[in-house]
Amino acid sequence: MSHGFEIAPPKGPPVPDHPFVARLAKVLEWINNAIVRISMFAMLLTAFILTYSVVTRYLFKVPTDWQDEASVFMLIGVTFFSAAYVQSYRGHIGIEVLSSILPPAVNRFRLLMVDIISATFCLFFSWKSWTLFHEAWVDGQTTSSTFAPPLWIPYAMMATGMTLLSLQILVQILAAATNKRRPA
């Protein structure tokens, strides 16, 4: 993995061998790609909103009370929605040195264990996020600002993003369990 400018676009996630898992992975890839495009637009919109706020406040002496929460809500959405896309490329935190020194069979086992632990955490996080969303929806919870947007919005984005991340990890676990072993 490189952290600089890429000459060529990165290769997509590997296609699983099992037809059902491959179809599921393809659907998730389509969803993830659509969400990444929306997230890019949301980042640009967030930059525009914050710039607009600064300009109107300092040049025209017109304060805005909605820009911080709108920007935070969009950043929450971008963060959680794009997590599954990043996971599909295994772009989250990883210890690359281990993969280079471990035998292939041990490395596959290590990745499978990491995926199982990650899936367990993400499924719990998803469940908790959906309960927070439900509470905010039923109780009509809002933020404490004068703008007072409903809290179900960021909770829904968290819950949906974590559910997609959980699905992505589960697809990777299914792929690891059903893929045919290739000679190294």
CYANA upper distance limits for C-alpha pairs under 8 A (distance plus 0.5 A):
  2 SER  CA      6 GLU  CA      7.92
  6 GLU  CA     10 PRO  CA      8.36
 12 GLY  CA     89 TYR  CA      7.50
 13 PRO  CA     88 SER  CA      6.33
 13 PRO  CA     89 TYR  CA      5.99
 15 VAL  CA     22 ALA  CA      6.37
 15 VAL  CA     25 ALA  CA      7.84
 16 PRO  CA     21 VAL  CA      6.73
 16 PRO  CA     22 ALA  CA      5.43
 16 PRO  CA     25 ALA  CA      8.09
 16 PRO  CA    175 ALA  CA      5.69
 16 PRO  CA    178 THR  CA      8.32
 16 PRO  CA    179 ASN  CA      6.74
 17 ASP  CA     21 VAL  CA      8.06
 17 ASP  CA     22 ALA  CA      7.10
 17 ASP  CA    175 ALA  CA      7.59
 17 ASP  CA    178 THR  CA      7.38
 17 ASP  CA    179 ASN  CA      5.56
 17 ASP  CA    180 LYS  CA      7.41
 18 HIS  CA     22 ALA  CA      6.44
 18 HIS  CA    175 ALA  CA      7.73
 18 HIS  CA    178 THR  CA      6.64
 18 HIS  CA    179 ASN  CA      7.13
 19 PRO  CA     23 ARG  CA      6.65
 20 PHE  CA     24 LEU  CA      6.71
 21 VAL  CA     25 ALA  CA      6.50
 21 VAL  CA    171 VAL  CA      7.08
 21 VAL  CA    174 LEU  CA      7.32
 21 VAL  CA    175 ALA  CA      7.00
 22 ALA  CA     26 LYS  CA      6.59
 23 ARG  CA     27 VAL  CA      6.78
 24 LEU  CA     28 LEU  CA      6.73
 24 LEU  CA    171 VAL  CA      7.81
 25 ALA  CA     29 GLU  CA      6.49
 25 ALA  CA    168 GLN  CA      8.14
 25 ALA  CA    171 VAL  CA      6.95
 26 LYS  CA     30 TRP  CA      6.71
 27 VAL  CA     31 ILE  CA      6.75
 28 LEU  CA     32 ASN  CA      6.40
 28 LEU  CA    168 GLN  CA      7.57
 29 GLU  CA     33 ASN  CA      6.54
 29 GLU  CA     85 TYR  CA      7.94
 29 GLU  CA     88 SER  CA      8.32
 30 TRP  CA     34 ALA  CA      6.76
 31 ILE  CA     35 ILE  CA      6.63
 32 ASN  CA     36 VAL  CA      6.59
 32 ASN  CA     82 SER  CA      7.52
 32 ASN  CA     84 ALA  CA      7.15
 32 ASN  CA     85 TYR  CA      5.62
 33 ASN  CA     37 ARG  CA      6.92
 33 ASN  CA     85 TYR  CA      7.65
 34 ALA  CA     38 ILE  CA      6.88
 35 ILE  CA     39 SER  CA      6.43
 35 ILE  CA     81 PHE  CA      7.07
 35 ILE  CA     82 SER  CA      7.15
 36 VAL  CA     40 MET  CA      6.64
 36 VAL  CA     81 PHE  CA      8.26
 36 VAL  CA     82 SER  CA      6.43
 36 VAL  CA     85 TYR  CA      7.83
 37 ARG  CA     41 PHE  CA      6.98
 38 ILE  CA     42 ALA  CA      6.67
 39 SER  CA     43 MET  CA      6.66
 39 SER  CA     77 GLY  CA      8.14
 39 SER  CA     78 VAL  CA      5.57
 39 SER  CA     81 PHE  CA      8.16
 39 SER  CA     82 SER  CA      7.70
 40 MET  CA     44 LEU  CA      6.92
 40 MET  CA     78 VAL  CA      8.49
 41 PHE  CA     45 LEU  CA      6.61
 42 ALA  CA     46 THR  CA      6.48
 42 ALA  CA     74 MET  CA      6.74
 42 ALA  CA     75 LEU  CA      8.28
 42 ALA  CA     78 VAL  CA      7.63
 43 MET  CA     47 ALA  CA      6.76
 43 MET  CA     74 MET  CA      7.96
 43 MET  CA     75 LEU  CA      7.72
 43 MET  CA     78 VAL  CA      7.95
 44 LEU  CA     48 PHE  CA      6.70
 45 LEU  CA     49 ILE  CA      6.58
 46 THR  CA     50 LEU  CA      6.69
 46 THR  CA     70 ALA  CA      8.32
 46 THR  CA     71 SER  CA      5.72
 46 THR  CA     74 MET  CA      7.38
 46 THR  CA     75 LEU  CA      8.21
 47 ALA  CA     51 THR  CA      6.57
 48 PHE  CA     52 TYR  CA      6.45
 49 ILE  CA     53 SER  CA      6.62
 49 ILE  CA     67 GLN  CA      6.76
 49 ILE  CA     71 SER  CA      7.71
 50 LEU  CA     54 VAL  CA      6.80
 50 LEU  CA     67 GLN  CA      6.96
 50 LEU  CA     68 ASP  CA      8.07
 50 LEU  CA     71 SER  CA      7.84
 51 THR  CA     55 VAL  CA      6.66
 52 TYR  CA     56 THR  CA      6.54
 53 SER  CA     57 ARG  CA      6.47
 53 SER  CA     63 PRO  CA      7.87
 53 SER  CA     64 THR  CA      6.84
 53 SER  CA     67 GLN  CA      7.15
 54 VAL  CA     58 TYR  CA      6.52
 55 VAL  CA     59 LEU  CA      5.99
 55 VAL  CA     60 PHE  CA      7.69
 56 THR  CA     60 PHE  CA      5.49
 56 THR  CA     61 LYS  CA      6.71
 56 THR  CA     62 VAL  CA      5.89
 56 THR  CA     63 PRO  CA      7.24
 56 THR  CA     64 THR  CA      8.41
 57 ARG  CA     61 LYS  CA      5.14
 57 ARG  CA     62 VAL  CA      5.34
 57 ARG  CA     63 PRO  CA      5.40
 57 ARG  CA     64 THR  CA      7.77
 58 TYR  CA     62 VAL  CA      8.18
 65 ASP  CA    146 THR  CA      7.58
 65 ASP  CA    147 PHE  CA      6.76
 66 TRP  CA     70 ALA  CA      6.64
 66 TRP  CA    147 PHE  CA      6.10
 67 GLN  CA     71 SER  CA      6.43
 68 ASP  CA     72 VAL  CA      6.56
 69 GLU  CA     73 PHE  CA      6.42
 69 GLU  CA    149 PRO  CA      8.40
 70 ALA  CA     74 MET  CA      6.74
 71 SER  CA     75 LEU  CA      6.62
 72 VAL  CA     76 ILE  CA      6.59
 73 PHE  CA     77 GLY  CA      6.78
 73 PHE  CA    153 ILE  CA      8.07
 73 PHE  CA    154 PRO  CA      6.25
 74 MET  CA     78 VAL  CA      6.63
 75 LEU  CA     79 THR  CA      6.49
 76 ILE  CA     80 PHE  CA      6.65
 76 ILE  CA    154 PRO  CA      7.06
 76 ILE  CA    157 MET  CA      7.60
 76 ILE  CA    158 MET  CA      7.61
 77 GLY  CA     81 PHE  CA      6.13
 77 GLY  CA    154 PRO  CA      7.46
 77 GLY  CA    157 MET  CA      5.76
 77 GLY  CA    158 MET  CA      7.38
 77 GLY  CA    161 GLY  CA      8.12
 78 VAL  CA     82 SER  CA      6.34
 79 THR  CA     83 ALA  CA      6.91
 80 PHE  CA    157 MET  CA      7.28
 80 PHE  CA    158 MET  CA      6.13
 80 PHE  CA    160 THR  CA      8.31
 80 PHE  CA    161 GLY  CA      5.00
 80 PHE  CA    162 MET  CA      6.90
 81 PHE  CA    157 MET  CA      7.56
 81 PHE  CA    158 MET  CA      8.15
 81 PHE  CA    160 THR  CA      7.69
 81 PHE  CA    161 GLY  CA      4.77
 81 PHE  CA    162 MET  CA      8.10
 81 PHE  CA    164 LEU  CA      8.05
 82 SER  CA     86 VAL  CA      6.91
 82 SER  CA    161 GLY  CA      7.78
 83 ALA  CA     87 GLN  CA      6.65
 83 ALA  CA    161 GLY  CA      7.39
 83 ALA  CA    162 MET  CA      8.19
 83 ALA  CA    165 LEU  CA      6.51
 84 ALA  CA     88 SER  CA      6.63
 84 ALA  CA    161 GLY  CA      7.79
 84 ALA  CA    162 MET  CA      8.39
 84 ALA  CA    164 LEU  CA      6.31
 84 ALA  CA    165 LEU  CA      4.69
 84 ALA  CA    166 SER  CA      8.27
 84 ALA  CA    168 GLN  CA      6.36
 85 TYR  CA     89 TYR  CA      7.45
 85 TYR  CA    165 LEU  CA      8.48
 86 VAL  CA     90 ARG  CA      6.77
 86 VAL  CA     91 GLY  CA      5.56
 86 VAL  CA     92 HIS  CA      6.95
 87 GLN  CA     91 GLY  CA      6.07
 87 GLN  CA     92 HIS  CA      6.57
 87 GLN  CA    165 LEU  CA      7.70
 87 GLN  CA    168 GLN  CA      7.52
 87 GLN  CA    169 ILE  CA      7.84
 88 SER  CA    168 GLN  CA      7.07
 88 SER  CA    169 ILE  CA      8.45
 95 ILE  CA     99 SER  CA      7.92
 96 GLU  CA    100 SER  CA      7.21
 97 VAL  CA    101 ILE  CA      7.05
 98 LEU  CA    102 LEU  CA      6.36
 98 LEU  CA    107 ASN  CA      8.18
 99 SER  CA    103 PRO  CA      8.45
 99 SER  CA    104 PRO  CA      8.40
 99 SER  CA    107 ASN  CA      6.37
102 LEU  CA    106 VAL  CA      6.67
102 LEU  CA    107 ASN  CA      6.20
103 PRO  CA    107 ASN  CA      6.61
104 PRO  CA    108 ARG  CA      6.62
104 PRO  CA    184 ALA  CA      7.95
105 ALA  CA    109 PHE  CA      6.85
106 VAL  CA    110 ARG  CA      6.60
107 ASN  CA    111 LEU  CA      6.65
108 ARG  CA    112 LEU  CA      6.63
108 ARG  CA    176 ALA  CA      8.43
109 PHE  CA    113 MET  CA      6.66
110 ARG  CA    114 VAL  CA      6.68
111 LEU  CA    115 ASP  CA      6.55
112 LEU  CA    116 ILE  CA      6.67
112 LEU  CA    173 ILE  CA      6.92
112 LEU  CA    176 ALA  CA      7.53
113 MET  CA    117 ILE  CA      6.68
114 VAL  CA    118 SER  CA      6.44
115 ASP  CA    119 ALA  CA      6.37
115 ASP  CA    169 ILE  CA      6.71
115 ASP  CA    170 LEU  CA      8.30
115 ASP  CA    172 GLN  CA      8.03
115 ASP  CA    173 ILE  CA      6.96
116 ILE  CA    120 THR  CA      6.68
116 ILE  CA    173 ILE  CA      7.67
117 ILE  CA    121 PHE  CA      6.85
118 SER  CA    122 CYS  CA      6.50
118 SER  CA    169 ILE  CA      7.99
119 ALA  CA    123 LEU  CA      6.34
119 ALA  CA    166 SER  CA      6.12
119 ALA  CA    169 ILE  CA      6.41
119 ALA  CA    170 LEU  CA      7.12
120 THR  CA    124 PHE  CA      6.78
121 PHE  CA    125 PHE  CA      6.64
122 CYS  CA    126 SER  CA      6.45
122 CYS  CA    162 MET  CA      6.74
122 CYS  CA    163 THR  CA      8.06
122 CYS  CA    165 LEU  CA      7.64
122 CYS  CA    166 SER  CA      6.00
123 LEU  CA    127 TRP  CA      6.66
123 LEU  CA    162 MET  CA      7.99
123 LEU  CA    163 THR  CA      7.54
123 LEU  CA    166 SER  CA      6.32
124 PHE  CA    128 LYS  CA      6.70
125 PHE  CA    129 SER  CA      6.53
125 PHE  CA    159 ALA  CA      8.37
125 PHE  CA    162 MET  CA      7.36
126 SER  CA    130 TRP  CA      6.66
126 SER  CA    158 MET  CA      8.20
126 SER  CA    159 ALA  CA      5.70
126 SER  CA    160 THR  CA      8.10
126 SER  CA    162 MET  CA      5.63
126 SER  CA    163 THR  CA      5.96
126 SER  CA    166 SER  CA      8.24
127 TRP  CA    131 THR  CA      6.85
127 TRP  CA    159 ALA  CA      7.98
128 LYS  CA    132 LEU  CA      6.75
128 LYS  CA    159 ALA  CA      8.45
129 SER  CA    133 PHE  CA      6.61
129 SER  CA    155 TYR  CA      6.57
129 SER  CA    156 ALA  CA      7.98
129 SER  CA    158 MET  CA      6.76
129 SER  CA    159 ALA  CA      5.22
130 TRP  CA    134 HIS  CA      6.61
130 TRP  CA    155 TYR  CA      7.73
130 TRP  CA    156 ALA  CA      7.58
130 TRP  CA    159 ALA  CA      5.82
131 THR  CA    135 GLU  CA      6.69
132 LEU  CA    136 ALA  CA      6.61
132 LEU  CA    152 TRP  CA      8.32
132 LEU  CA    155 TYR  CA      6.84
133 PHE  CA    137 TRP  CA      6.54
133 PHE  CA    151 LEU  CA      8.21
133 PHE  CA    152 TRP  CA      5.57
133 PHE  CA    153 ILE  CA      8.38
133 PHE  CA    155 TYR  CA      5.36
133 PHE  CA    156 ALA  CA      6.15
133 PHE  CA    159 ALA  CA      7.99
134 HIS  CA    138 VAL  CA      6.53
134 HIS  CA    152 TRP  CA      8.02
135 GLU  CA    139 ASP  CA      6.31
135 GLU  CA    141 GLN  CA      8.40
136 ALA  CA    140 GLY  CA      6.03
136 ALA  CA    141 GLN  CA      5.32
136 ALA  CA    142 THR  CA      8.21
136 ALA  CA    150 PRO  CA      8.12
136 ALA  CA    151 LEU  CA      6.35
136 ALA  CA    152 TRP  CA      5.60
136 ALA  CA    155 TYR  CA      8.45
137 TRP  CA    141 GLN  CA      7.37
137 TRP  CA    151 LEU  CA      8.24
137 TRP  CA    152 TRP  CA      6.00
140 GLY  CA    150 PRO  CA      7.39
140 GLY  CA    151 LEU  CA      8.41
141 GLN  CA    150 PRO  CA      6.37
141 GLN  CA    151 LEU  CA      6.18
141 GLN  CA    152 TRP  CA      7.88
142 THR  CA    148 ALA  CA      5.82
142 THR  CA    149 PRO  CA      5.95
142 THR  CA    150 PRO  CA      4.65
142 THR  CA    151 LEU  CA      5.47
143 THR  CA    147 PHE  CA      8.44
143 THR  CA    148 ALA  CA      5.32
143 THR  CA    149 PRO  CA      6.46
143 THR  CA    150 PRO  CA      7.03
143 THR  CA    151 LEU  CA      6.81
144 SER  CA    148 ALA  CA      6.45
151 LEU  CA    155 TYR  CA      6.98
152 TRP  CA    156 ALA  CA      6.24
153 ILE  CA    157 MET  CA      6.88
154 PRO  CA    158 MET  CA      6.61
155 TYR  CA    159 ALA  CA      6.49
156 ALA  CA    160 THR  CA      6.44
157 MET  CA    161 GLY  CA      6.41
158 MET  CA    162 MET  CA      6.53
159 ALA  CA    163 THR  CA      6.51
160 THR  CA    164 LEU  CA      6.70
161 GLY  CA    165 LEU  CA      6.66
162 MET  CA    166 SER  CA      6.48
163 THR  CA    167 LEU  CA      6.67
164 LEU  CA    168 GLN  CA      6.63
165 LEU  CA    169 ILE  CA      6.75
166 SER  CA    170 LEU  CA      6.62
167 LEU  CA    171 VAL  CA      6.60
168 GLN  CA    172 GLN  CA      6.83
169 ILE  CA    173 ILE  CA      6.73
170 LEU  CA    174 LEU  CA      6.62
171 VAL  CA    175 ALA  CA      6.50
172 GLN  CA    176 ALA  CA      6.62
173 ILE  CA    177 ALA  CA      6.68
174 LEU  CA    178 THR  CA      6.54
175 ALA  CA    179 ASN  CA      6.04
